[in-house]
Amino acid sequence: MKKFLLLLGFICGLLSLSAQNTMLKGFTYDDSNGETLPYCTVQLMGTSLGALSDAKGAFVINKIPKGKYAVKVSFLGYNDIIDSIVVDKDAVITKRYSLVPVSTTLDAVQIQGEGQRKEQETRTSVISVTPKDMSKMPSIGGQPDFAQYLQVLPGVISTGDQGGQLYVRGGTPVQNMLLLDGVLLYNPFHSVGIFSVFDMDIMSSADVYTGGFGAEFGGRVSSVMDIKTRDGNKKRISGKVDVSNIQTQLLLEGPLVKLKDDRKTALSFILSGKGSYLEPASKLFYPYVGKEGLPYSFWDLYGKLTLSTRNGTKWNVFGFDFNDMVNYSSIATYKWNNWGLGTNFLIVPGDVPITIEGALAYSKYICTLDEKELFKPKTSTMDGFTFNLAFNYYLGKSVLNVGVETVGFNTAYSYYTNFGSPVDIEDHTTDISFFAKFKYNFRNKLLLEPSFRLQYYYAVGEASPEPRLALKYNILRNLRFKLAGGLYSQNLIAVTSDQDVVSLFNGFMSSPVSSGLLPATMINGTDTIKGRLQKAQHIIAGLEYDPISQISINVEGYFKNFSQLISANRYKMFDTDNEFIWEKGRAYGGDITVKYDDKGFYVWLVYSLGWVKRTDGVVSYNPHFDRRHNVNLLVSYSFGKRRSWQVDARWNFGTGFPFTQTQAYYPHYVPTTINDDYVSNNEDIYFLLAGLNQARLPHYHRLDIGAKKKFHLGERNSLELSISFSNIYNYRNVFYVNRISNEVIYQLPFLYYFGLTWRF
């Protein structure tokens, strides 16, 4: 570690010495609240010199010749800034540009801003989501939610309204990395799948990488969801109160030390809380769903404190506590809790084009499933820390990123075997990794992003070198080719059961090292496994095409080869058998996304075609999340004065998931002691299964609609009324089947929601 940091310092020192020329650097901000404003265009007028501010609002323009220049800063929805600079010697010019929002925008500005970002970023297999995007969704539950919007993205498959499981281009939930301000979250979605743990209004942005992600991310073999929260308002107290018929959300933010022109620092806070009362409310508003109503409840808390300086340096301290519970009294009780504390920072040195960022955090997750008629409770606990440090060096439109990351966690998984024997598995591990990534921009024509990650997994004693590459070639201004791929690994596994038609529970643990838990070969005994890690290789290629300024089309094809996977041993008969087995698999397919956005009318259409296959050496099968066809259509229209009216609709269709049918039932008795009275004691009911995932559930489809009306009560106050309807034609989509009682629980029926939001 010390040698690596010394090497980084030496490299950065050499780079800073080589960069002794006039440089314009700084940050772009939203003047209304002091929040950084990403992807603004900063241009030296009359020249080819310019930059696009990054996700943190930072920009750097290098090697500016001597002279006097007009600097134009622009962004959709904000007034342009025209500034002047004078270059008469080698120096660093630092600027802070605060853009003032306007009530109307020009379509030409929007087209220009989006076009520049498409030309200057590879964006292969990644979708950026903002609160503005999410607001196009019907307000199911009173407010749009990140979990709802994820389900309309290409390559993302949801198990439905209940269960809270998302599968990304052939990867399971445990193979998806979710980061909140750089901290790992282990379950960000509530059991009622229309809700995530995030309040939309605390999110700054979310980048969803459905494959082919760069070396800055590691430890997962399928996808990454990188969520950034915004800072609290640095200029005034503001917030919202949102009340609907099934949940309430509260948000409060403001300055402790106000941001002013004559002040070098500002201190702000943001607090968010939300909770549901769906279980009692459903008995009042939805009596037709049954006596138990909808037995879901959750509450989420998040808080953040931000210290920021005028040059862009800032330090955050944050904490969260997320909770979820499901109580089907006759079938199962499921609950989980995820809480954590952390800090992150961004350092902006004054005289070099470098930023330094890092994070340190601790989090803990615990979940329990108690199925009333099937054995005894399962419990999984996971807790650990995350530390990362990265250096970003700006070379005009090119960027070099280097960094180090350490993740340590403890896992404890407890359950009972089919024969009633208790099993407790505990593990402790620390992973350390180094990464480097270089983004090269050749005349805005060719973008290359080679990267490399070296990850060492202490628990299994293995190092994993992982080269990766992303590129984009701008064939024309409106036609672009892109490509991404690389090698990936992870040692975290989730224990799920093939016996579940829909899985409610995931138990977490690191890759087993004991031969009593995991064999050295696949179950056929002929395919030898190298090491103890799960591994995958990705390749994604695509085209972006903008036939006219209001329409953008994205086509991508992908192939993921899961060369080593760990699964629960479905062949286990005796306590001495291995708990887990090796598998191999592959996922391949393609997506077509069409977006139309013009004058308040918005259309988002996604069609996904995919295949997911697995083999354990004995049987080849389609896992329970293999969906052949998936269609999402989202339509939104805003109109009226200041576009205060908005109507939205979303329709989803998906072909049926595979599942294993129950073939027969039989009585079974397991004595607890040698003196058990087996003659008079009751037997348990066990079952035999048919071929693995040889049947398919019915097709899934659902239509949601919603409408909103905003009333402006002054410059800073507004009221918004919303009403929405989900599952308009009340289609009965299967959620869960209890194998003993054969009772079927369906996805959410036709439901209606209404709410009131006050923003101040």
Secondary structure, 3 states (H helix, E strand, C coil): CHHHHHHHHHHHHHHHHHCCCCEEEEEEEECCCCCECCCCEEEECCCCCEEECCCCCEEEECCCCCEEEEEEEECCCECCEEEEEEECCCCEEEEEEEECECCCCCHHHHHHHHHHHHHHCCCCCEEEECHHHHCCCCCCCCCCCHHHHHCCCCCEEECCCECCCEEECCECHHHEEEEECCEEECCCECCECCCECCCHHHEEEEEEECCCCCCCCCCCCCEEEEEEECCCCCCCCEEEEEEECCEEEEEEEEEEECCCCCCCEEEEEEEEEEEECHHHHHHHHCHHHCCCCCCEEEEEEEEEEEEEECCCCEEEEEEEEEEEEEEECCCEEEEEEEEEEEEEEEECCCCCCEEEEEEEEEEEEEEEEEECCCCCCEEEEEEEEEEEEEEEEEECCEEEEEEEEEEEEEEEEEEECCCCCEEEEEEEEEEEEEEEEEEEEECCCEEEEEEEEEEEECCCCEEEEEEEEEEEEEEECCEEEEEEEEEEEECEEEECCCCCCCCCCCEEEECCCCCCCCCCECCCCCCECCCCCEEEEEEEEEEEECCCCCEEEEEEEEEEEEEEEEEECCCCCCCCCCCEEEEEEEEEEEEEEEEEEECCEEEEEEEEEEEEEEECCCCEECCCCCCCEEEEEEEEEEECHHHCEEEEEEEEEECCCEECCEEEEEEECCCCCCCCCCCCCCCEEEEEECCCCCEECCCEEEEEEEEEEEEECCCCCEEEEEEEEECCCCCCCEEEECCCCCCEEECCCCEEEEEEEEEC
